[in-house]
Amino acid sequence: MGALIGNEPESDGTWAYCTGTLISPNVFLTAAHCGHKGQKTARVSFADHYQPGEKLYIGRFVPDSRYKGDAYDLAVVIFPAPVEGIAPAKLPSLGLLDQLKADGTLQTARFTPVGYGSVEPTKKRDGNGWRYHYTDTRSQTSISFKRLGARWLDLMPSSRDEGGTCYGDSGGPNFLGGPDSNLLVATTISGVDDACKTTNVDYRLDIPEVRAFLGKYVTLP
């Protein structure tokens, strides 16, 4: 897993603005909404905690040309040379989540989201909105299944030992299984609350529209 790193620091001095996952030696998957109009390149760090001077990988930023709103919210960063020393995540086969739902195992499955985003946002003193705290540090949590749609996988914490994703986690991975899993089944797109503690809305990677895009850049199972 890695972070997209800005060309300049944010107002709080941090650098990471989105998350993503290496899916082949030279292809990094993230969300299209992480880029700005006309963006051609992106800088990626795979450090657990990014600090200026850490090694950066610079590649070509390619969003799905069909991206509009939430639909087709995918992008890849294509590096000119393979990233060494990092094993790419595995992608799901076509319809994997539908198969797991049909056999009854999806409903009790646990997922592992990973991201460089805000952790434990706090209410502003005036009560209007939230204050987000960023540290350029990779975090992970566990989360449970809620709902499966044609395009979206909804996940929600079901106990105190689980958590949700937050701002800055966009484009990041949701692995099927525990923290040692490398089966990437969905990418983080958004959530339904600003507290980052309820439902996460994640883009399924096992559906035809996603495979049509990813298949241009990687070999699919």
Secondary structure, 3 states (H helix, E strand, C coil): CEEEECCCCCCCCCCEEEEEEEEECCEEEECHHHCCCCCCEEEEECCCECCCCCCCEEEEEEECCCCECCECCCEEEECCCCCCCCCCCECCCCCHHHHHHHCCCHHHCEEEEEECCCCCCEECCCCCCEECCCCCECEECCEEEEEECCCEEEEECCCCCCCCCCCCCCCCEEEECCCCCCEEEEEEEEECCCCCCCCEEEEECCCHHHHHHHCCCCCCC
